[in-house]
Structures are given as structure tokens and as C-alpha cells.
Amino acid sequence: MKQILMMSSSRKGNQGFLAHADDQVHAVLRGRVKRVLFVPYAGGITFSYDEYEARVKPTFDRLGYVLESIHHHKDARAAIEQAEAVVVGGGNTFALLDRMYNAGIVGLLRERVNAGMPYVGWSAGANVVCPTIRTTNDMPIVEPPTLKALNLIPFQVNPHFISGKPAGHNGESREERLAEFLAINPDERVVGLPEGTALHVQGENATVLGEFDALHFRQGGAVDKIATGTTFALASI
């Protein structure tokens, strides 16, 4: 059975890095694994993979999991094949997906997660769980061979969702951008994840975790709340 944690963000409010996520991470990993393989490919742009690993590792050490980054392995596919669980960090979604394709791990990662290997991802790491990365908030700083991603769930997510417009901002709001996406792609479905909110996917169902509700965006601009704590069928969105 699939076990996936899709976190909107690595931080909530003024809390520290992953400080809000202890229970969310344990929900997916506790009792299942002792070691996790970190995929830092969304980073390594303005800071190194080593620096990213050093940022993430203390949290997993504290939670009782041994974390090692995939960039220490000469064979990325072999690392995925041998992994007990995979943790995919946030950063730039286009860079993440491009590097995953370059490493030849997209199909293999999909197979392993579908077969039950736990997956934890935040921000860009949540985006790539979807059929495509077309609802990321990131700039396309590189051009992946395709925008098709892991396709582990049947709908899109928009992490870091924030409603409305900041003062002085005259561009589109997030609601307006997602309405445009759905107008052009009427068969797609989108769930917005506010900061600190996560989806815990178990098999063909998902549960909303965190303090804030998730948001289901519909055609024509309608938005339905999915209350925190709610479990729903993936196919129902």
C-alpha cells in the first residue's frame, strides 16, 4: 500500500526547519523504516547538496532515522533500489524533475513507491508526486525533458498556497492562476496546500494533516474546503 507524505512546506510560520512536521513524518515512517535516502535535487543551485543534507539530517536524526543523500552514491538507480524510504526536499521543481530524469530514477521511484516504499516530500518534493509539475509556483530555470512527473496520485497540488494578493501586488492571485490552469485544462483537478498542511496518502485514500484545511479548486472558480483530519478517496477529487 502506498505511504506518501506530501507537505506544503519545510516551515510553518516562524517555526524552524521541519519543526512542525514531527507527527507528519512519523505517520509515514515510524515502525516501517530506520534509514531514509534523501534526494536533494531541488537544491544544489545557490547552495550545495552537502549543505542541503546538513540542513535536513539533524531533524531525521532527532526523530530516530538515519539519513544519507543520494548524491553520495555513484549509481542513483541502485540507491533507489536499495532504499528503505525516500525523502525528497523542496527547492526548484523544474531542477528537481530534470535531475531525476537525468539520473534515470523517475520510473523506478514510481514503481517502488507504488509497491509500498514510504515517500516523504515537501514543496517541490510534493509537486513531483503529481501527474505533472504544472501547478508548481517555481520559475522554469531549466527545461526538463517533460513536465510529466511521478503520477502517484491522480490530481495536481499547489504547495505554499496563500489566498489573495499582498498589498501593492497587481499581478494575479494564486486563485486566479489556478482558475486559468483549470480553464485551459478542464479535465485536471487541483488541491491547494497552505503552509504547514500536508496530505498523507495511504493506498487510494488521503488524509489532510496540519492546522489548516486543504482547498479543492473546481471549474469556474469554485473552491471547496477539505477540513483538516478529513480522509477522502483520491479518485473523489
C-alpha positions in Angstrom: 0.0 0.0 0.0 1.3 3.4 -0.9 2.6 5.5 2.0 3.2 9.1 0.9 3.6 12.4 2.8 3.1 15.5 0.7 4.0 18.5 2.8 3.3 22.1 1.5 6.5 23.4 3.1 9.5 22.8 5.2 8.5 25.5 7.6 5.2 26.8 9.2 5.1 30.4 10.3 8.1 31.4 12.4 9.0 27.8 13.3 12.3 26.2 12.4 13.1 23.9 9.6 10.7 20.9 9.6 9.9 21.8 13.3 6.1 21.5 12.7 6.4 18.1 10.9 7.4 15.5 13.6 4.0 13.8 13.8 3.5 14.0 10.0 6.9 12.3 9.3 6.3 9.7 11.9 2.9 8.9 10.4 4.6 7.6 7.3 7.9 6.3 8.6 7.5 5.1 12.2 7.6 1.3 12.5 8.4 0.9 8.9 12.0 2.0 8.3 15.2 3.0 10.1 17.1 4.5 7.2 16.0 7.1 4.6 17.5 8.2 1.3 17.5 11.9 0.8 17.1 13.4 -2.7 18.4 17.0 -2.7 18.0 17.6 -6.5 15.6 20.6 -6.0 18.5 22.3 -4.2 22.2 22.4 -5.2 21.6 25.7 -7.1 22.5 28.5 -4.6 23.8 26.0 -2.1 25.4 22.6 -2.4 24.0 19.1 -2.0 26.2 18.7 1.1 24.8 21.8 2.6 21.3 20.7 2.0 21.9 17.3 3.5 23.5 19.0 6.6 20.3 21.1 6.9 17.9 18.1 6.7 19.9 15.4 8.6 19.5 16.8 12.2 15.7 16.6 12.0 15.8 13.0 11.0 18.5 12.2 13.5 16.3 13.7 16.2 13.3 11.7 15.0 15.3 8.4 15.0 16.0 7.9 11.3 19.4 7.6 9.7 19.5 9.9 6.6 22.0 9.8 3.7 21.8 11.8 0.5 21.6 10.1 -2.9 24.5 12.3 -4.2 27.0 10.2 -2.2 26.1 7.1 -4.4 27.8 6.6 -7.7 24.7 4.7 -9.0 21.5 6.6 -8.3 19.3 3.8 -9.5 20.9 1.3 -7.2 20.4 3.7 -4.3 16.7 3.9 -5.0 16.5 0.1 -5.4 18.1 -0.4 -2.0 16.4 2.4 -0.2 14.0 1.7 2.8 12.3 5.1 2.2 12.9 8.2 0.2 12.8 11.8 1.3 12.6 14.5 -1.5 13.4 18.0 -0.4 12.0 21.3 -1.7 13.6 23.9 -3.9 13.1 24.4 -7.6 10.7 21.9 -9.0 12.0 22.2 -12.6 15.5 21.4 -11.5 14.3 18.5 -9.3 12.4 16.9 -12.2 15.2 17.5 -14.7 17.8 15.9 -12.4 15.5 13.0 -11.6 15.2 12.2 -15.3 18.9 12.7 -15.9 19.6 10.2 -13.1 17.1 7.7 -14.6 15.1 7.3 -11.4 11.6 8.6 -12.3 10.1 5.2 -13.4 12.0 3.2 -10.8 10.9 5.6 -8.0 7.3 5.4 -9.2 7.5 1.6 -9.1 9.0 1.4 -5.6 6.5 3.9 -4.1 3.5 2.1 -5.7 4.9 -1.1 -4.2 4.9 0.4 -0.7 8.2 2.1 -0.1 7.5 5.2 2.0 7.9 8.6 0.4 8.2 12.0 2.2 8.4 15.2 0.1 7.8 18.9 0.8 7.2 21.7 -1.7 8.9 20.6 -4.9 9.1 17.1 -3.4 5.3 17.2 -3.2 4.8 18.7 -6.6 6.6 15.7 -8.3 4.2 13.2 -6.7 1.5 14.6 -9.1 0.8 13.6 -12.7 2.8 16.8 -13.8 4.6 19.7 -12.2 2.3 22.3 -14.0 0.9 23.7 -10.8 4.3 24.5 -9.1 5.0 28.1 -8.1 8.6 27.9 -9.4 10.4 29.5 -12.3 11.5 27.1 -15.1 15.2 27.8 -14.5 15.9 24.6 -16.5 13.9 22.7 -19.1 13.1 19.1 -18.1 12.6 16.6 -21.0 8.9 16.6 -20.0 6.6 18.1 -17.3 5.2 14.7 -16.5 6.2 13.6 -13.0 5.7 10.5 -10.8 1.9 10.3 -11.3 1.5 8.6 -7.9 -1.8 10.5 -7.3 -4.5 11.4 -9.9 -4.6 15.2 -9.2 -2.4 18.2 -9.0 -1.3 20.0 -5.8 -0.3 23.7 -5.3 2.0 23.9 -2.3 2.6 27.1 -0.3 -0.9 28.2 -1.2 -1.7 31.7 0.0 -5.0 33.4 -0.7 -5.5 36.9 -2.1 -2.8 39.5 -3.0 -0.2 41.2 -0.9 -0.6 44.9 -0.6 0.8 46.6 -3.7 0.8 43.4 -5.8 -1.0 44.0 -9.2 -0.4 40.5 -10.7 -2.7 37.5 -10.5 -3.6 36.0 -7.2 -3.0 32.3 -6.7 -6.7 31.7 -7.0 -6.7 33.5 -10.4 -3.7 31.5 -11.7 -5.3 28.2 -10.7 -8.5 29.2 -12.3 -6.6 29.9 -15.5 -5.0 26.4 -15.3 -8.4 24.7 -14.9 -9.9 26.8 -17.7 -7.2 25.6 -20.1 -7.2 22.0 -18.6 -10.8 21.2 -17.8 -10.1 17.6 -17.0 -7.5 18.3 -14.4 -8.1 18.6 -10.6 -6.1 20.8 -8.1 -5.7 20.8 -4.4 -4.1 23.8 -2.6 -2.0 23.1 0.4 -1.5 26.1 2.8 1.8 26.4 4.7 2.0 23.6 7.3 -0.7 21.5 5.7 0.1 18.0 4.3 -1.6 15.1 2.6 -0.9 11.6 4.0 -1.6 9.2 1.2 -2.4 5.6 2.2 -3.2 3.4 -0.7 -6.0 5.0 -2.6 -7.0 7.4 0.2 -5.5 10.6 1.6 -5.9 12.4 5.0 -5.4 16.1 5.5 -2.8 16.8 8.2 -1.9 20.1 9.9 -3.6 23.1 11.4 -5.2 24.4 8.2 -7.7 23.0 5.7 -6.8 21.9 2.2 -8.6 23.5 -0.7 -10.2 21.8 -3.7 -10.3 24.1 -6.7 -13.1 23.5 -9.2 -14.0 24.7 -12.7 -15.4 28.2 -12.8 -13.6 29.4 -9.7 -15.4 27.4 -7.0 -13.3 26.3 -4.1 -14.3 23.7 -1.6 -12.5 23.2 1.8 -11.3 19.8 2.8 -11.2 20.0 6.6 -8.0 19.0 8.4 -8.4 15.5 9.7 -10.6 14.5 6.7 -9.9 11.3 4.9 -11.0 11.1 1.3 -10.6 8.8 -1.7 -8.0 10.0 -4.2 -10.4 9.4 -7.0 -13.1 11.6 -5.4 -11.2 14.9 -6.1 
